[in-house]
Amino acid sequence: MKSPIMKNDIIEKAEKVIANTYKRPSIVIEKGKGCKVWDTDGKSYIDFVAGVAVCSLGHAHPRVVKALCKQADILFHVSNLYYTVPQVELAAWLVENSFADKVFFCNSGAEANEAAIKLARKYFSDTCKKERFKIISMERSFHGRTMATLSATGQLKVKKGYDPILDGFDFVPFNDIDALANKIDDSTCAVLLEPIQGEGGVRCPAPDYLKKVRDLCDKTGSLLIFDEIQTGIGRTGKLFAYQHFGVEPDIMTLAKALGNGLPIGAMLAKDFVASAFVHGSHASTFGGTPVVTSAALEVLKVIFEEKILEHCERIGAYFMERLKWLKGRHNSIKELRGMGLMLAVELDAEGEKVVNECRERGFLVNCIQDKIIRFIPPLVISKEEIDALILCLDDIL
């Protein structure tokens, strides 16, 4: 049923009062349930974007909604001047199910990466090695849009207009261990990378690449930071992507799917490096509020209790097989990449037309790096929904 909300009125008002930082289509999303969203005209869309890899359990998951509402009726916010039960319980769950010993909560992926950058530098400063302050990141990487995180990002387009960017960041090609070995030196404090590059084009590492990076960091005394903001919380078929490769970082950052749509970020670290954060060295007023951490804890419980990881692994393999079928029919598809439900199709032409056509036919997908169509749907997506998209893409291509 068509909503009484007038789409054109909302869009016109938005143009007047909201900063023009996003290029948006002329639709107003009003509600969502499971893997579908509806606009104010009543049209439904199967969502293969999931809020940019955020809504891993889909929209309005009943258990997450219940946990959110229950906590909202008890306690919203007291700041980090005091302990709260949901925050402590969430931190304990993350520590128990990861490599880490300590957790710092914040509000976003960019803030989590800011915390990781600060912690790495603080660690070496505290150990009387202030000359070790440089961080090596990867070309095509994406780590956020604050001044520090865009400085750590290996894409010139996000840095345009913000010079001078912060000093202390070097870049090497992803998947090139020789380039990293030649760059790392006595001024390096950390290597920062995404186990699978997301915004850079869903680029996966060679099977032994991350292990070689770990060995190189151990040899040189550098810290290893994994940005799992997009890959974390089940996106690749395991809770964290590093678990596919038999490698543990010293620091890891999370956000996106951890809150299934609520703003939360987390930086996890081993004790030896986490000890550099002492009273007053870092803080966040809204980091890990009771409402958000209650919802995030329920997200993690659902993922394990409802066997979402196993489903993601199975359905991701099925999705890739269907994409291979599609590639066999269309020469315009150059390459397929990805793992789990983090998949991409690289085309030989601009992808925006494909995105627009999909939207017209009731499917939300997005384009990155101009020619790459990325699929990051809710982890609860079904075979039937994937098949419907594949037939749509087949017709469009």
C-alpha positions as CSV (number, residue, x, y, z in Angstrom):
1,M,0.0,0.0,0.0
2,K,1.3,3.4,-0.9
3,S,2.4,5.5,2.1
4,P,0.8,8.9,2.9
5,I,4.4,10.3,2.9
6,M,4.9,12.2,-0.3
7,K,8.3,11.1,-1.8
8,N,8.9,14.3,-3.8
9,D,8.2,16.4,-0.7
10,I,10.8,14.5,1.3
11,I,13.4,14.6,-1.4
12,E,12.8,18.4,-1.9
13,K,13.2,19.0,1.8
14,A,16.3,16.8,2.0
15,E,18.0,18.9,-0.8
16,K,17.4,22.0,1.3
17,V,18.5,20.8,4.8
18,I,20.9,17.8,4.3
19,A,24.6,18.3,3.3
20,N,25.0,17.1,-0.3
21,T,27.6,14.4,0.4
22,Y,25.7,11.5,-1.1
23,K,24.5,10.7,-4.6
24,R,21.1,9.1,-4.0
25,P,18.4,7.8,-6.4
26,S,14.9,9.3,-6.2
27,I,13.4,6.8,-3.8
28,V,12.6,7.1,-0.1
29,I,13.0,3.9,1.9
30,E,10.3,3.7,4.5
31,K,10.5,0.2,6.1
32,G,12.3,-3.1,6.0
33,K,11.7,-6.7,7.1
34,G,14.1,-9.6,6.6
35,C,15.9,-9.2,3.2
36,K,13.3,-6.7,1.8
37,V,12.8,-3.0,2.1
38,W,9.9,-0.9,0.8
39,D,9.8,2.7,-0.4
40,T,7.1,5.3,0.1
41,D,5.4,4.3,-3.1
42,G,4.9,0.8,-1.8
43,K,7.5,-0.8,-4.1
44,S,9.5,-3.6,-2.6
45,Y,13.2,-4.3,-3.2
46,I,15.3,-7.3,-2.3
47,D,18.3,-5.8,-0.5
48,F,21.8,-7.0,-1.6
49,V,23.5,-4.0,0.0
50,A,22.3,-4.5,3.6
51,G,23.2,-0.9,4.6
52,V,26.7,-1.5,3.2
53,A,27.3,-4.9,4.9
54,V,25.6,-3.8,8.1
55,C,22.2,-5.5,8.4
56,S,23.6,-9.1,8.4
57,L,20.5,-10.5,10.1
58,G,18.2,-8.5,7.8
59,H,15.9,-5.7,8.7
60,A,13.9,-5.6,12.0
61,H,15.1,-9.0,13.2
62,P,12.7,-9.8,16.0
63,R,15.2,-10.9,18.6
64,V,17.4,-7.8,18.1
65,V,14.3,-5.5,18.2
66,K,13.2,-7.2,21.5
67,A,16.6,-6.8,23.1
68,L,16.8,-3.1,22.0
69,C,13.4,-2.2,23.3
70,K,13.9,-4.1,26.6
71,Q,17.2,-2.3,27.3
72,A,15.7,1.1,26.2
73,D,13.1,0.7,28.9
74,I,15.8,0.1,31.6
75,L,18.8,2.4,30.8
76,F,19.8,4.5,27.8
77,H,23.0,6.2,28.7
78,V,25.3,7.0,31.6
79,S,28.6,7.5,29.7
80,N,31.8,5.6,30.2
81,L,32.3,7.2,33.6
82,Y,30.5,4.1,35.0
83,Y,30.3,0.4,34.3
84,T,27.2,-1.0,32.7
85,V,26.2,-4.7,32.4
86,P,25.5,-4.9,28.6
87,Q,28.9,-3.3,27.7
88,V,30.8,-5.7,30.0
89,E,28.9,-8.7,28.7
90,L,29.5,-7.8,25.0
91,A,33.2,-7.2,25.6
92,A,33.5,-10.6,27.4
93,W,31.8,-12.3,24.5
94,L,34.1,-10.8,21.9
95,V,37.2,-11.6,24.0
96,E,36.1,-15.2,24.5
97,N,35.5,-15.7,20.7
98,S,38.5,-14.0,19.3
99,F,42.3,-13.6,19.7
100,A,41.9,-10.5,21.9
101,D,42.2,-9.7,25.6
102,K,40.7,-6.2,25.7
103,V,38.0,-4.2,23.9
104,F,37.5,-0.5,23.4
105,F,34.1,0.6,22.3
106,C,33.3,3.6,20.0
107,N,30.6,4.5,17.5
108,S,31.8,3.6,14.0
109,G,34.5,1.9,11.9
110,A,36.4,5.1,11.4
111,E,36.6,5.7,15.2
112,A,37.7,2.1,15.7
113,N,40.5,2.6,13.2
114,E,41.4,5.9,14.8
115,A,41.7,4.0,18.1
116,A,43.9,1.4,16.5
117,I,46.2,4.0,15.0
118,K,46.5,5.8,18.3
119,L,47.1,2.6,20.2
120,A,49.9,1.5,17.9
121,R,51.7,4.8,18.2
122,K,51.2,5.0,21.9
123,Y,52.6,1.5,22.4
124,F,55.9,2.4,20.8
125,S,56.0,5.8,22.5
126,D,55.6,4.1,25.9
127,T,58.3,1.6,25.1
128,C,60.8,4.5,24.3
129,K,60.7,3.9,20.6
130,K,59.1,7.2,19.5
131,E,60.9,6.9,16.1
132,R,58.6,4.0,15.3
133,F,55.4,5.9,14.3
134,K,54.8,5.0,10.6
135,I,52.0,2.8,9.5
136,I,52.1,0.8,6.3
137,S,48.7,0.5,4.6
138,M,47.6,-1.0,1.3
139,E,46.9,0.6,-2.0
140,R,43.1,0.5,-2.8
141,S,42.4,0.2,1.0
142,F,39.6,2.0,2.8
143,H,39.8,2.8,6.5
144,G,37.4,5.7,7.0
145,R,36.8,9.4,6.4
146,T,38.3,11.1,9.5
147,M,41.6,12.9,8.9
148,A,43.7,10.0,10.3
149,T,41.7,7.2,8.6
150,L,41.6,8.9,5.2
151,S,45.3,9.5,5.6
152,A,45.6,5.7,6.1
153,T,43.4,5.0,3.1
154,G,45.1,4.0,-0.2
155,Q,42.7,5.7,-2.5
156,L,43.4,9.2,-3.8
157,K,39.8,10.0,-4.5
158,V,38.8,10.1,-0.8
159,K,41.8,12.5,0.0
160,K,41.1,15.0,-2.7
161,G,40.7,18.5,-1.3
162,Y,41.9,17.7,2.2
163,D,45.6,18.4,1.9
164,P,47.8,18.4,3.9
165,I,46.8,15.0,5.0
166,L,48.5,13.5,8.1
167,D,52.1,12.3,7.9
168,G,53.3,8.9,8.8
169,F,51.5,6.6,6.4
170,D,53.1,4.6,3.6
171,F,51.4,2.4,1.0
172,V,52.3,-0.8,-0.8
173,P,50.2,-3.0,-3.2
174,F,47.9,-5.5,-1.6
175,N,49.0,-9.1,-2.0
176,D,52.7,-8.1,-2.7
177,I,54.8,-9.4,0.2
178,D,58.0,-8.3,-1.5
179,A,56.8,-4.7,-1.7
180,L,55.9,-4.8,2.0
181,A,59.3,-6.3,2.9
182,N,61.1,-3.5,1.0
183,K,59.0,-0.8,2.7
184,I,59.0,-1.9,6.3
185,D,61.9,-0.5,8.4
186,D,62.9,0.8,11.8
187,S,60.4,3.6,11.6
188,T,57.4,1.3,11.1
189,C,55.1,0.7,14.1
190,A,52.3,-1.3,12.3
191,V,51.0,-2.8,9.2
192,L,47.3,-2.0,8.7
193,L,45.2,-4.0,6.2
194,E,41.8,-5.4,5.4
195,P,41.9,-9.3,5.1
196,I,39.7,-8.8,2.1
197,Q,39.6,-5.4,0.5
198,G,36.0,-4.2,0.5
199,E,35.7,-0.7,-1.1
200,G,38.8,-1.5,-3.1
201,G,37.0,-4.1,-5.1
202,V,36.4,-7.2,-3.0
203,R,40.0,-8.3,-3.5
204,C,41.0,-11.5,-1.6
205,P,44.5,-12.3,-0.5
206,A,46.6,-15.2,-1.8
207,P,46.3,-18.2,0.5
208,D,49.6,-17.6,2.2
209,Y,49.8,-13.8,2.0
210,L,48.4,-12.9,5.5
211,K,50.7,-15.5,7.1
212,K,53.7,-14.0,5.4
213,V,52.6,-10.5,6.6
214,R,52.3,-11.9,10.1
215,D,55.8,-13.4,9.9
216,L,57.3,-10.2,8.6
217,C,55.7,-8.2,11.4
218,D,57.1,-10.7,13.9
219,K,60.5,-10.5,12.4
220,T,60.6,-6.7,12.4
221,G,58.8,-6.1,15.7
222,S,55.9,-4.4,14.0
223,L,52.3,-4.6,15.1
224,L,49.7,-6.2,12.8
225,I,46.3,-4.5,12.6
226,F,43.4,-6.1,10.7
227,D,40.5,-3.9,9.7
228,E,37.5,-6.3,9.8
229,I,34.9,-3.6,9.7
230,Q,33.4,-5.0,6.6
231,T,34.6,-8.6,6.8
232,G,33.8,-9.2,10.5
233,I,30.8,-10.7,12.2
234,G,30.2,-13.5,9.8
235,R,30.4,-11.8,6.4
236,T,32.9,-14.4,5.0
237,G,31.4,-17.5,6.6
238,K,33.5,-17.3,9.8
239,L,33.0,-14.9,12.6
240,F,36.2,-13.0,11.6
241,A,37.9,-13.3,8.2
242,Y,41.4,-13.8,9.8
243,Q,40.1,-17.2,11.0
244,H,40.2,-18.5,7.4
245,F,43.9,-18.0,7.1
246,G,45.3,-19.3,10.4
247,V,46.7,-15.9,11.4
248,E,46.0,-13.7,14.4
249,P,46.5,-9.9,14.5
250,D,47.7,-7.8,17.4
251,I,44.8,-5.3,16.9
252,M,41.5,-5.7,15.1
253,T,38.7,-3.2,14.3
254,L,35.0,-4.0,14.0
255,A,31.8,-2.0,13.3
256,K,29.1,-2.4,10.7
257,A,27.4,-5.8,11.3
258,L,28.2,-5.8,15.0
259,G,25.2,-3.6,15.7
260,N,23.0,-4.8,12.7
261,G,22.2,-1.1,12.0
262,L,22.9,0.5,15.4
263,P,26.0,2.7,15.5
264,I,28.9,0.8,17.2
265,G,32.6,0.3,16.7
266,A,35.1,-1.8,18.6
267,M,38.8,-2.1,18.7
268,L,40.1,-5.4,20.0
269,A,43.7,-5.9,21.1
270,K,46.1,-8.3,22.8
271,D,47.1,-7.4,26.4
272,F,50.7,-6.5,25.7
273,V,49.6,-3.7,23.3
274,A,46.3,-2.8,24.9
275,S,48.2,-1.9,28.1
276,A,49.3,1.3,26.4
277,F,45.8,2.7,26.8
278,V,45.6,3.9,30.4
279,H,43.2,6.3,32.2
280,G,42.7,9.4,30.1
281,S,44.6,8.2,27.1
282,H,41.6,7.6,24.9
283,A,37.8,8.0,25.3
284,S,34.4,8.0,23.7
285,T,31.3,9.6,25.3
286,F,28.8,7.3,23.4
287,G,31.1,4.3,22.9
288,G,29.3,1.1,24.0
289,T,26.0,2.5,25.4
290,P,23.7,0.1,27.1
291,V,21.1,0.1,24.3
292,V,23.6,-0.5,21.5
293,T,25.6,-3.1,23.3
294,S,22.5,-5.0,24.3
295,A,21.4,-5.2,20.7
296,A,25.0,-6.2,19.5
297,L,25.2,-9.0,22.1
298,E,21.9,-10.3,20.8
299,V,23.2,-10.1,17.2
300,L,26.1,-12.4,18.2
301,K,23.9,-14.8,20.1
302,V,21.6,-15.1,17.0
303,I,24.5,-15.7,14.7
304,F,25.7,-18.7,16.8
305,E,22.3,-20.1,18.0
306,E,20.7,-19.9,14.6
307,K,23.8,-21.2,12.8
308,I,24.1,-18.1,10.6
309,L,27.8,-18.8,9.8
310,E,27.0,-22.2,8.4
311,H,24.2,-20.7,6.3
312,C,26.5,-18.0,5.0
313,E,29.1,-20.5,4.0
314,R,26.6,-22.7,2.1
315,I,24.6,-19.9,0.5
316,G,27.7,-17.9,-0.4
317,A,29.1,-21.0,-2.3
318,Y,25.7,-21.3,-4.0
319,F,25.7,-17.6,-4.9
320,M,29.2,-17.9,-6.4
321,E,28.1,-20.9,-8.5
322,R,25.2,-18.9,-9.9
323,L,27.6,-16.0,-10.7
324,K,29.8,-18.5,-12.5
325,W,26.8,-19.6,-14.6
326,L,26.1,-15.9,-15.3
327,K,29.8,-15.3,-16.3
328,G,29.6,-18.2,-18.7
329,R,26.8,-16.5,-20.6
330,H,28.1,-12.9,-20.7
331,N,31.5,-11.8,-22.1
332,S,30.9,-8.4,-20.3
333,I,31.8,-10.1,-17.0
334,K,35.6,-9.9,-16.6
335,E,36.1,-11.5,-13.2
336,L,34.3,-12.8,-10.1
337,R,35.8,-12.3,-6.6
338,G,34.9,-12.8,-3.0
339,M,34.2,-15.1,-0.1
340,G,31.1,-16.0,1.8
341,L,28.5,-13.3,1.1
342,M,31.0,-10.7,0.2
343,L,31.1,-11.1,-3.6
344,A,31.7,-9.0,-6.7
345,V,31.4,-9.0,-10.4
346,E,33.9,-6.9,-12.4
347,L,32.4,-5.7,-15.7
348,D,34.2,-4.4,-18.8
349,A,32.1,-1.2,-18.7
350,E,30.7,1.2,-16.2
351,G,28.4,-0.5,-13.6
352,E,26.0,2.4,-12.8
353,K,23.5,1.4,-15.5
354,V,23.3,-2.1,-14.1
355,V,22.7,-0.8,-10.6
356,N,19.9,1.5,-11.9
357,E,18.3,-1.3,-13.9
358,C,18.4,-3.6,-10.9
359,R,16.7,-1.0,-8.8
360,E,14.0,-0.5,-11.3
361,R,13.3,-4.2,-11.3
362,G,13.3,-4.4,-7.5
363,F,16.9,-5.3,-6.4
364,L,19.3,-3.1,-4.5
365,V,23.0,-3.6,-5.4
366,N,25.8,-1.1,-5.5
367,C,28.8,-0.3,-7.7
368,I,32.4,0.3,-6.4
369,Q,35.5,1.3,-8.3
370,D,33.3,2.3,-11.3
371,K,33.0,-1.2,-12.9
372,I,32.5,-3.6,-10.0
373,I,29.1,-4.7,-8.8
374,R,29.3,-5.7,-5.2
375,F,26.9,-8.1,-3.4
376,I,26.8,-7.8,0.4
377,P,23.3,-9.0,1.3
378,P,22.0,-10.0,4.7
379,L,23.5,-13.3,5.8
380,V,20.0,-14.7,6.0
381,I,19.4,-14.3,2.2
382,S,17.7,-17.3,0.5
383,K,18.5,-19.3,-2.6
384,E,15.2,-18.1,-4.1
385,E,16.2,-14.4,-3.6
386,I,19.6,-15.1,-5.1
387,D,18.1,-16.9,-8.1
388,A,15.7,-13.9,-8.7
389,L,18.7,-11.6,-8.8
390,I,20.7,-13.8,-11.1
391,L,17.8,-13.9,-13.6
392,C,17.5,-10.2,-13.4
393,L,21.2,-9.7,-14.1
394,D,21.1,-12.2,-16.9
395,D,18.3,-10.2,-18.6
396,I,20.0,-6.9,-18.0
397,L,23.4,-8.0,-19.3
